[in-house]
Amino acid sequence: MEEYKYTQKRGTELGLKGWCMNTDNGTVVGRLEGSESKVEEMKNWLRYTGSPQSAIDKTEFRNQQEISQPTFASFEIKKS
């Protein structure tokens, strides 16, 4: 399984909407939409577990806000 598929699988399992993408400088960016508890669960997975081959040095989550309706239909991985 390619590494990014672990992240997509986890986001989908949690019922999240949005996206993640690896950047050219070795970081990951994205947007998560879902219930607060499921978003927190995904953030903890990204922070402490991640894909089997990932090396997590630091995590930073910004611009959190409550929304009334999701703006994405699914959770996917974008390619840079």
N, C-alpha and C positions, 0 to 999 in steps of 0.2 A: 504494500500500500504506500503510495507516495505520501510524504510527510504532511502536506497541506490537507489531505483527505481526513486525517485524524481530527483536525480542527473543524472541518465542515461536518463530520459525523457527530462530534460533541455538540456543536451548535444546533444541529437538527434534532438530536435526541432531546435537548432541552426545550425545543419548540421556539427557538429564537428566530428572528428575522434580521437581515442585514448582510454584512460582508466582512471579510478580512483579506489582507494582502501583504505578502512579504515585499519589503522594499529592497532596492539595490544596496543600501548601506547596512543590511542585516537586521533591520527592525521590522515590526509588524504594525500595520495600521488597520483600522476598521471601524465599523459601526455595529452596535448590538442593540436590538429592540426586543422587548419582551417584558414579562413580569419582573418586578424588582428582585425577587428571590432567585429567579432563573438567570437573570443578568449577573447577579452576584456570584452564583454558582459557576458560571462561565468565566467570570473574571478570576475567580480562585483557581480554576483549572488552567487558565492561561498563565497565571502568576506562579503556580507551584508545580504543575504537571507538564502541560504542553505535549507536543508530539514526541514520540520516543527519541528522536535524534536531536531535539531542540536543546539549546543551552541558554537558559534564562538568566540574564544578568540583572535585569531591572524591568519593572513594569510601571507604567504610568497611564492612568485613565483620566480623561478630561472631558469637559463640556457635557456633563451628565444633565439630563433634563427629562421631565415627565412629558409624555405625549399621549394624546387621546386615541390615536389610530396608528398602527404600523404603516410605514411608508414603503416597505419592501415585502415581496411575496414569499420569500424563502431566505435561507441562510446559505450564502455561497462564498467561494473563494475567487478573488479576482487575481489576474496575473499582471505583474508590473510590466 
